[in-house]
Amino acid sequence: MTTPPLVSPFGGQPPAPQQQQAQAARDVNTASLCRIGQETVQDIVLRTMEIFQLLRNMQLPNGVTYHPNTHQDRLGKLQEHLRMLSVLFRKLRLVYDKCIENCAGMDPIPPEQLIPFVEDDSSKHEDRTAAQSRPATEERREILEVNKSCDQ
């Protein structure tokens, strides 16, 4: 028994694996891009800490005899970390550019609208009573003015 070839419901050839991967790369969610960016920043910080650790452990050539093999090994590690650091910064820049591209059509929302505001029932009640009593207060003031003018 043979399996039938994969055919799309609309006819034609099934998409090639490269086309599927390219489509998946274009459909990356902005939130997942932000997560990738966050992980990249964490990698950058880790590599930077390792670079400083290597620099701290290196001896300066101040007349003290040192082992050339150890020095070359540490220098090689330092250069590798610096190379990886530049790769990570380029990756972070690509992620940033893609996020900006994805968010280009969105309207910026003020941060105040993103923060949920919880109103307690007493403040709502006070607002309602104040709104209802304003016309009554104005009417009472008008009556008092009319009475004063009639008494004089």
Residue, then its C-alpha position, 0 to 999 in steps of 0.5 A: m500500500t502506497t501513500p498518496p502524495l501530499v497535495s494542497p487542497f487548492g491544487g498545485q505542489p506542496p510548499a518546499p521545506q525552504q519555503q515553509q521555513a521562510q514563512a515560519a521566520r516571517d510569522v514570528n510573534t513579537a512576544s517571542l521575539c522579545r523573549i529571544g531578545q531577553e535571552t540574548v541580553q542575558d547571554i551578553v551579560l554572562r559573556t561580559m562577566e566571563i570577559f572581566q573574569l578572564l581579564r582579572n585573572m590575566q597577569l600583566p607583563n611587568g617583568v615577572t616570568y609567566h607561562p607563555n602557554t597559559h597566556q596564549d590560552r587565556l588570550g584565545k579564550l578572551q578573543e573567542h568571548l569578544r567574537m561571541l559578544s559581537v555576534l550576540f550584539r548583532k543578533l540583538r540588533l536584528v531582533y530589535d529591528k524586527c520588533i520595530e518593524n512588527c510594531a510599526g503599524m500599531d498606535p502607541i498606548p499611554p502606559e496609564q491606560l495599561i495599568p488596571f485601576v480598581e475603584d472601590d464602591s464608596s468612591k463610586h457612591e460619593d461620585r453619584t451623590a455629588a452629581q445628584s446633589r449639584p443641581a439641588t444645591e444650585e436650585r437651593r442657592e437660586i431660591l435663597e437669592v430670590n427670597k433675599s431679593c423679595d425681602q428687601 
